[in-house]
Amino acid sequence: APIHPSALDSLPERKSWFKSGWRVGATSAAALATLSLILNLTATVFISKHSRFTAGISSIYTGNCKMVEKYDTWIHLAINVVSTALLSGSNYCMQVLCAPNRKEVDDAHARKRQMDIGVPSLRNLTLIRKEKLLLWCLLGLSSLPLHLMYNSMFFGSLSTNDYNIYYVTEDFLTGAAYDRVAFPDKINGSDEDYMDTSAMQQRIQQNNGTWQKLSNTECISAYAVDTLSAHRDVVIVVEPQNTTRKGSMVSRDRYRFNFNSELEMDYYNPYDWICVDPMLAENYVAWGIKDSPLIIVGDAVASFLRRTDSTTRGACLIDGTYFQQHWRDDGDDDHGISSTEREYILGSEPMVLEGRSRRLKDAASKGRWFSMAGLLSAALIIVAGLLAYGIEHLKTSDRSMSALWAMGFGTVREESLIGGSGWHMPSVTAAVIVANLPQVMLSFLYLLFNGLLTAMLAAREWSHYAQERKPLRVSTPKGMQRSTYFLSLPFRFASPLLVLSGALHWLVSQSLFLASITTELRDGRTLAEDTVSTCGYSPIAMVLTLSVGCLMLVGIVGVGFWKVSADLPIVGSCSAAISAACHPPPGQENAHLLPLQWGVIPRADGDEVSHCSFSAEEVEAPVAGAKYA
């Protein structure tokens, strides 16, 4: 039942503007960006003091592979939680920035142009103030390096051994004199490749009891592998050669790029500044915007009820699609519009309520659907293709699901390096960009997915006003109005979307990742010239990425087929269609502060056709087949 306006006098005083509404969300986004900046700077300073940087890279942990994999998993989970929250905060503030105020909407309507309300919009950018446009661009551009670099701040590195092969006679092991004689098939022929044979002989003889004796077959099996973890140097005992010299014969070959069982966790972060831009821009959004932007549909309804828009009077049944088709962006009132269509738009001719059932998918434009579905489908096809290619080129014979699972998530393994250990990229930065390009694509997908879901759920909430009376949900509540912290996307939908988005970002970071291979000598020195940067991949992470992506595609298509009320026109985000539904009868100056319902309002004196509008008073349900103006 309608509530009398006098009830507003007994309401408790609302919180101040900075403690409620959209500013809470903007302030939270700015605080998160500030915290991220502090954490990045703290990590860089701490690691700089406790580790040595080489070409911008520092090793922060070296040890057992299992421990490195554990640290890598948790660190990347934390990184993706932060990056997803930063992306969400940037999207929140970008939506606030592109939201028009009432003057901008009135100016657009006067030129027969519509603006978008309640959704991220490129259309609005040409109509908002220049300083807001600049900040919108700043936030958008700052997100690019964030997702190009952030997931590769920490990465795994394979440490390789420079192991040696020694050819000796059996007398050499018992202390016989030695003689350096090169085998004709020796791999490395220069004298510098020989070590001090006396020192080598002493080391071998001192550790003679700890050496493991292998048969020919066992030796081949142990060393004819890409990853050598159980052994190091090998001493091959050969038959004595006929020679006039006394003693033994020694030759040595050196082999590199055979991996040991240790991994490193490395840190690479020359981009601390990427959190500065969103921090400054989001602080301005929270505290610098002094006007009252129409951020969500409830804001627009409240504004149009408080002061009606004459350009849409008498068009209460016109939906958003109709305005989009007939209000031209060139500002020419007559261009492309027939006289009959113009009569409908100007309200001189009533329209018939069709009463046909509609679905939420109709609330979003075809452009939004094609953009989201096209990009998501392309991403899934690319992942499926890379998965098939990666499995085909795995350097292992066992490609079962259990074997893929055993390879782990984001684990640097020789058999799953792109191009193998002999191929590398020109620089670490190049490898970082290649590894994180999918993250940029995923960020665009999140924005498109968020915009599409927002448009449909705003239409769902809009349709409820034809069925029940309830207060408006606005960004800055007054009277009996309800508040919002997540703009047009309800919390019960925003939370799962954030979780799924964060999960996808993490899975993608584990599917394709930066990998570094360093060569370490016996004395601990690292050979910088032999260090290579490349990318590794995880087939099982790709499988799960495909699964989550398909789940999201099926989910949003399913939401699109939800039914909505057949009475209230689907306005989508169209400001003109929202305005057309907000022409209440006289005497309802405070209607926007009270619970509202949309329906047929009482006819004024002299009216021949009934009219539909939001109203704080009694309304009747419209009748299919009847005319309304």
Order of alpha helices (4+ residues) and beta strands (2+ residues): alpha-beta-beta-alpha-alpha-alpha-beta-alpha-beta-alpha-alpha-beta-beta-alpha-alpha-alpha-alpha-beta-beta-alpha-alpha-alpha-alpha-beta-beta-alpha-beta-alpha-beta-beta-beta
